[in-house]
C-alpha cells in the first residue's frame, strides 16, 4: 500500500474500502450467453484467407508487413478462477512481465508477456548530458516451436536463424522502432545494441533485437511511450495503413491485446511490457488472442498454425486440471517403455575410440547387459570363455576407432563371430571392417568428415520391415567422424546398401543372409537425433539374429 501527500493533505489513516466482487464462472443457465459463445472468433481455415489478402497488399506496396490476430475462447468453471490460471501460467510459462489484474465488472487480465514495450531510466554517465533518460525496447519477431530436448532446440534455433523470412520480419520491426525513437531522441543516439538474440519460453523460441536511444531534454518517459504506440510488432508497417488493414480484417475487437502494462516511477522512469500471451476473462469466458507477423513470403497455413502455437501455452493454463507446478524448458520427450534388450548380453569391442562409453550408454538404455572389452586377442578369448560357459553373447558391437580395420585385425574378429554364430553390429570402423571382410574395398574421402552433420537417405533395402532403419524417416541427419568409407561399386553381392549421402557415400550396410549390419555414422552423437540413434540400436537387437536364435526366442 502507498500513501500520498499533496498540498499538505495525506491519504494516511484513510479507511481501505472497496467492493468485493468474487469470480463468477460461466453461467450455463444464461441462454443469451450460451447462444453468443463460440470457441474462436475466426473459424479454422478462415485466417488463411486474411493472409492471402495481406499478400495482395504487399504485392502492390501498400504494406510491408502486417500483424493479424485471432481469439480463442474457453468457458471457465469455479475450479479455474483467474488466480489459479495465473499460478499455472507463472509456473509453466515464466516471462519478464507477469500480471493478474481485477478490472471490475467481471473482467480480469492474466498475463505472462515476453516483450518489453518501452523502458526509460535516468543514466547519469552518458555521451549526451548528465542524467539523460535512456529509452530502450526489445522488438520480438521470428518464432519457432521448442524442440523435444536441448539438442532439438539447437536445430530449431539454427533453422530460425537461417530463415530469411523470419529475419525480414524482425528487420522491418526494428527499422520502424528506430524511426519511432528518432522523433524524440538525441541525434546519433538510436542504436541497435543486440541483433537477433535468442529468447526461449516454454513452447516457443523467439528472435529479439535490442534498441536504445537517449531522450532529448524536452521529452520524458510518457513521450517515449506515446511515440512507440502502437507497437510495430503487433500492428505492422507502415503503421497507419497496417492498423487500418487490421481493423478491416480481424473478426473481433482486440480489447487489451497489444496494449501495455507496467509502472511509471516517481523519478520519471518507466517500465512497460506488451499485453501479449495474455488471458482476458470476461463474464466467465477466457479469451486468448494471438497473432502472426505477415510478409509477402508468408505461408497462409503456417501463419495460422503459428497463432495456434502461440496461444497454446495460455490455453493450457486455462483448461488444465493438473496441480499448479513448473514446466521447465523444452517439452520433455516421451520415454519409450519398450526394453528390447532386456535379458540380452552385448559385448562392445572398443577400438580405442573416444565415444565408446556413450555408445555403451545408449546400448544399456535398451535394457541389455553391456560389457566393454578392448579389442585384440584378449577380447576374443573372453568371448570364447563365455561361449564355453554357456553364456554366448546375443550380439557383439564393433565400435568406431582410428586407423584402418587391419590395425585392429577386424577381419579376424568378424570371422570369429561367424564361426560362433554371434550377430554383429558395426559403427564406422565396424562398417569398414565388414566391407573389407566380405570382399569390398575402402576409399578415402576427398574432405574428411569429422564432427560434421550430413543428411542421410534410406535405400529401398533400408526401408525393409526388418532393416535396422525400420520406423525411421526416409531422410534424417547424422553425425559423421570418418575419412575412410566403403566404395559402393566394390561391395560384394552379399552386402546391401541401406543408406547413402546425397553425394553417394555408403552410410549403411546389411548382409543379405547373415545377421550383420553397420552404419558409417555415430548414432550416439549429439548431431544425430537421440530418438534416431536409439531406434537403430533397438532394431539391431530385434532383427539381427541367427535362425536358431529366432526359433529359441519363440
N, C-alpha and C positions, 0 to 999 in steps of 0.2 A: 504494500500500500504506500502511496505517496501523499504528502500534504503540500499545499501550495500557499504561498504568501504573496499577495498582490495589494499594493496601496494600503499597507498596514492591516489588511484583512487576511485571515487564515482559515483553512479548512480543518485545522487541528481541533479535535474534540467533537466534530460533527458526527452524527449517527451514520453508520454504514448501512443503508437500507436499499432495497431493490426488490423487484418482483421475482418470485420463484416460479420458474417455468420448466418443469421436468420434461424430459424427452418423451414424445409420443410416437409410437410406431405407426406404420401404415395401417390405415383403417379399412379392412376388407369389407366392412359394412357400409362404407360410403360409396354408393353406386356411381356418383359423379366422378370420384377419384379413380375408382376401378376402371370406368369407361375411358378416362383420359390417359391412363397409364400405358406406356409402351416401353419395351426394354432397350430401345435405341432410337435416336431421333432420325437416323438415316438408315433405311433398310439396307441389309447386306447386299453389296454389289453396286448400290447407287453412288457410293463415294467415288468409284472409278469414273463415273460419268462426269463428275465435277472436275476430276483430274484432267480428263480429256478437254474440257472447256478451258481449263487453265493453260494447257499446252497450246491451244489455239491463240490465246492472248500472248503467250511467249513468242510464238512464231512471227507475229506482226510487230513485236516490240512494245506492246502496251504494258507488259510486266516483265520483270527479270526473274522474280521468284514470288511465290505466294504460299501462305501457311493456312491450309484448310483443316478444320477440326470437326469431330462428331462427338456426340454424347451417348454414353452407355448408362443404363439405369438398373437399379435393383430395389425391391421393396425391403424395408427394414422391419425386423421384429423387435420385441422387447429385449431379446438376448443380444442384440447388436446395437447398443446405443453409441453415439459419437465417441464417447470416451474409450470404449473397447476398440473401436476402429482405429483411433489414434494410437493406442498402445500397440496394436498389431502392426500398424504402419511404421511406427518408430522402431520396433524391433526388427522387422523384416526388410524395410527399405529406408535405412537411415540416410538422411540428406542434410545439407547445410542449413536449410530453412524449414523447420518443423513447427506446426502451429495447430491449435484447437481453439476455435472462436465460436462462442454462442452469440449470434447476432439478434436473437429475439424473434418472436413471431414464427417459431418452429423452424428456424433456419440456422445452420451451422456450417462452418468451414473447417475441414480437417486436411492438413497438407504436409507433404514431405518434398519440398521443391529443391531441385538440383541447381537451379540457375540464379545467380546473383543478377539483380536488376541494376541498381545504382548504389554505390557505396562512396561516401565522402568522408574524409578525415583531414584534420589540420596537420601539416607537416612543417615543423619549424625549420629544418635544414633542407633547402631545395635550391634549384637553379634560378628561381624567379623572384621571390621575396620571402622574408621570414614569416612563417605561419600561413603560407598559402594553402588553399584547400586542394587536395588531390582527389580527383574523381576517377573511379575505376568501374569497369564492367567486365563480365565474362560471358560473351555470347556462346551459346551451345547450339551446334548444328552438326549433323553427322551422327548416325545411330546404327548400331548393330546389336543383336541379341547376345547375351552371355553364352559362353560355352559350357560344356559339362564339367570341365575342370580347368586348372591353370594352363595346361598345355593347349587345350582348345581355345581358351581365352586368347592366348598369344596368336593363334591362327586367325581369330576373328579380328583382333587388333590390326594384324598385318593386312587383311583384306580391306578393312575400313580405311587404313592409311593409303592404300593403293587405289582406292576408288575415286576417280576424278569427279564424279557427280557429287559425292559427299564432300569433297574438298571445295567444289564450286559453291555448294550451299553455305559453308562457313565463310568462304571468302566474301561473298556478297553481303552476308550479315555483318561481317566486321567492317567492310567498307562503309556501309550505312551507319554503323555505330561510330566510326571515326568522324563521319560527317556530322552526326549529332553533337559530338564533343567540340568540333571545330567552331560551332556557333558561339561557345561561351568560354573556351579555353585559351590560354596563352599561345601565341604563335609558336609552332615548333614543339609544343609540349605533348601533343597527342601521339602516342607511340603504342605499337603492339609489343608487349613485353613477354608474351607467351603465345606460341603458334601451334595449333592442332595438338594440344595437350590431351592426354587420355584421362578420362574420369570413368570409374566403374561403379555401378549400382547393382542392386540385387538381380535384376534381369536384363540390364542394358549397359552398353558401353557407348560413351559419347566422345566426340572431339570438341575441344573447347579452346577458344582464344582468350587472351587476357589483354585488355586495352586500358591505358591510363591517360590522363591529362591533368593540367593544373588550371583551376578556375581563374579567370581574370578578376580583379578586385571588386568589380561592380556586381558580381554574381555570387550566389550562395548555393547550398545543397538543394533547396527547392527548385531553383532554376535548372540545376543539373537533372533533377528528377523529371521536370516537365519537358526538357529538351529531348529526353530519350523516350517519351511517351508518343505512340505506343511502341513497345519493343519490336524491333525488326524481326526477331526470332519467332514472334507469334503473329506477325502480320505479313511482311514481305516487302518488296521494293519494285518501283517507287512506292513509298508508304501510302500516300493518299489514294492512288489507284488500286493498290493491293487491298487496302481496307474496304474500298467500295466493292471490290470483287468478292471479298469475304461476306459483306452484307448481302450481296446478290445471290450467293451460292450456298451458304450454310443454312441448315434447316431449322435452327432454333437459336435464341439469344445466347451469347457466351456467359452472361451473368458475371461471375468473378474470374473466369478463365482469362489468363493473360494480363490480369491486373497485378498489383504488388502488395506485399505485406512486409512490415518491418518497423523500424524505430527512427525517430528524429531526436537527437540528443540535445541537451540544454547548451552544449558547447558549439552547436551548429553542425554537428556531424550527422550522418545518415547511413543506415544500412538496411537495404531492402532486397527482397527476393521475389521473383515472379511467382504468381499463383499457378504453377504447373504441378502435375502429379497431385492434384487437389480433389478431394471429395466434397461436393456441396450436398448437404442434406436439407431437404425442404419438405415439410409435411410428411415425414416418414419415408421419403424416397431418396436414395443415394444416387447422385449423378456424378459420373466421372467423364471428364472431357479430355480428349487427346487429339493432337494434330500432327501433321506431317508437312515438311517443307518441300514444296513442289518446284521443279525446274522443267525445262523443255525435255531433259533426258529422263524424266520420271517414268517409271513403270506403274501404271494405274493400280494394278492388283497389289504390287509390292507396297505402294503407299498406303493402301487401305489396311494391309496387314501390319504396317508399322504403327498405325494408330491403335490397332487392337493390342499389339505388343506393349506399347507404352501404357495403355490403360490396365493391362493385366495385373500388375502388382497392386494397384489401387483396388481393383475389383476383388482380388483375392483377400485383401484386408477387410473388405465389406462382407463377403459371403462366407469366409472361413468360420468353421465352428471349432477349430483346434484351439488349445490354450495359447495365450499370448506368449511368444518366445522369439528369439533372434533367428534370422535367416542369414547365415553368414556366407558372403561371397557368392561364387557361382553356384548354380543349381547342381547338387551332387549327382554323379552318375549312379544309376541303379546297379546294385550288386547282383551279379549272376550267381544264384544259389547252386547251380549245377557244378558238381565236383567230378569231372570226368576222369580225374587222375586218382580218385580215392582207391586205396588198396594196391596201387601200382608202384613199382620201383623203377626209377630212372637213374641211369649213370650219365653224368655230364662230364665229358672229357675236355679238359682245359688245355688249349694250345697256346698257353702263355698270353692270354688275351686280357685286355683292360676292362672288359664289360661282362666277364663270365659270371660274376656273382649276381648281377642284375638279371641276367638270363636265368640263373638258377632260382632267383626270387620269383620270377614270372612262372616258372615251371611248378614251383611249390604252391602257387595260387590255384593250380588245377586240382589240388588235393593229393598230389603224388608225393612219395618219399624220394627225395633227390640227394644223391651223393656225388660230390665233385672229385674227380681224380685227375692228377697231372698226367698228360699224355706220355706215352712210352711203354716199354715192356712191363713196367710195374703195374700200369693200369690194366693191361690185358691179363696179367697174372691174377690180379684181384678179381676181375670179372670172371675168369676161369674158375677161381676158387668158389665164387658164389654159385656158379653153374653146378659144380661138383657137389655143393652142399644142398642142392635142390632149390636154390633161390635165384634162378635165372632172371636177369632184369627184363622188364617189359619193354624197355627202349633204351637205346644209347643215343645221346645227343652230342654231335660233333661241333664244338664251339668255333667261333671265329679265331683269328690269330694272325700274326705277321708272317712274312716269308711265303713259302710255297708248300703245297701238300707234301712234297718229298722231304722237306725239312722235318716233318713230324711222322714220316712213314705212314701216311693216312691210308694208302692202299692196303698195307698190312692190316690196319685196324678194320677196314671195311670187309676184307676177306675173312677176318676172324668173326665178324658179325654174321656174314653169310653162312659160314661153316656151322655156327651155333644157332642159326635161325633167330637172331635178335633184330627186331626192326630198328631202323636208324633214321635220324633227322639231322640235317646239317644246316649250319648258318655260316654264310660267307666262305671261309676256308673249308668248311664242311662240304659246301656245294662244289667247290673247286676240286676237292678230293674225290667226290663221287664222279664228277665229269671225267677226270683222268683215269680213275679205277675202271670205269666201264668203257673206256676207249676213246674218249673225247680229247680235245686239245684246248689249252688255255691261251688267251691272248692278254695283252696289256693295254689298258685304256690310254688314249692319247692325252687325256687330262684326268688325273687321279681324283676320285670322288671320296673325299674324307670329310665326314661330318656334313654332307650335302643332302638336301631333300630332293626327291625325284618322284614324279607321278609314275605309277606302275599300272599296266593294263593286263587283265587276265586274257589268256588264250581260250579257245574252245575247250581244250583239255582242262584248263584251270577252273572252268565253270562246272565240271562234272560233280555229281552229287557226293562223290567220295574223294574229292580233291581236298588238299589242305587249305584251300581258299573258299570252301563252302560257306555260304552266308555272308561273304564279304563283297562290298561293291565291286563292280567290274573295273573301276579305276580308283586308285587310292594313293596317298602319298606315303613314302617310306624314307628311312634314313640309310644312307649309303656310306660305307667305310671300306673302299676297296680300290685296288689298281688292276688286279687280275680278274678275268671273267671267262666263262665258258663260251667258246666260239660256236654260235648256233649251227652253222653249216657242218661243223665237225662232230656234232653229237651223234652217238650211235643210235640205232633204231630202238633200242630198249629204253631210252630216256625220252620222255615227253617234256616239251617246254610248256610250262603252266603260266608263266608271267613274263612280261617284257617291258622295257622302257620305250619311250617314243622313238629313240634312235636305234632300236633293235638289239639292245643288250639283254641277255638272258637274266631274268630275275627270279625264276623259279623252275625247278625240275621235279619230275616224279617218275619213278621206274614203272614200266608197264605191267610187270608181273611180280616184282618183289616189293616188300613194304619199306621202300626208301624214298625219301623226298628231301628237298633242301631249298633254301632261299638265299639269294645274293644280297640281302639287306639285313638290317638289325631290327627284329621285331620288338626288342626291349628298349630301343632308343626313344628319347623324348620327341624326336621328329616323326616317329611312327605312332599313330593313334593307339593308345594302350588297348582299346577295345579290339582293334585290328590285330595287334600283336598277340593278345590273349586268345583270340579266336583261332589264329593259325596254330598255336601250340595245342589248343584243345582238339582241333581237327586232326593234328598229327597223332595225338594219343588215341583218338577214336578210330581213325581209319588205317593207320599203318600197323597191320598185324599179319602174321603168317596164318595160313588157313587153319592149322591145328589149334592155334590160339583162339581163333574165332569160334571153332567148334566147342572148345573148352568153356568159353565165355557164355555160350548159350546153354 
